[in-house]
Amino acid sequence: MSSTTDKIKGTANEAVGNVKQAAGKATGNDKLVAEGKAQELKGEAQKTVGDVKDGAKNLADKVTGKH
């Protein structure tokens, strides 16, 4: 996956996770809250992977002289 794809999927997972958490809290569904938190964390990890890929590409571009 490209860094952009990772970031987009990460943002989407964070958003869905937050919605699940809110719905779970509103209905008293602890399982849904936990699922939402897990999905939010997955999204954060995906975004981090995208950031790392960007950093590696930028470093490679500097090393090879591509700006």
N, C-alpha and C positions, 0 to 999 in steps of 0.2 A: 504494500500500500504506500501511496505517496504521503508526504508529511501533511499536505492539505486534507487528504481523505481521512487520515488519522484524527486531525483536529476537528473536522466536521462531524465524524462519527462520535468523537469524544464529547463535543458540545451537545449533540442530540441525546446521548446516553445520560449526560448530566441533567438535561432538561426533563427527560422522562423520569429519571430517578427522583428529581425534586417533586414532580407531580404525584408520583406514587407515594412519596413520604407524606405530602400534604393530605392526600386522600386517605391514607392509612391513619393519620392523626385525627382527621375529621370523623372517621367512622370507628375509631378505636381498634383498628386492625393492626396489631403489632407486627404480624407477618408481612403485611404490605409495606409498613414503614421500613422494616429490615431489608426487604427486596429493593426498595427505593434507594436506601443508603448504599447498598451493594452496587446498584447500577450507577449511581452518582460517582462512586469511587472508581468504577471501571472507566467511566467517561473521563475522569481526571487523569487516569493512567494513560488512556489513549491520547489525550492532548499532550501529555508529557512526552510520549513516544514521538509525536509529530514535531515537538520543539527540539528534541534531540536530533532527529533526522535533519531538520533545518540547520542546526548548529554544525553537524558533521558535513553537510553540503557546503556551508559557508566556509568552513575550515579547509575543505578540499579545494574549493575555488581559490582561496588565498594562496594555498601551497602551489597550485598549478598556474597561478597568475590570471585566472578567470575572475573578473569582478562583476 
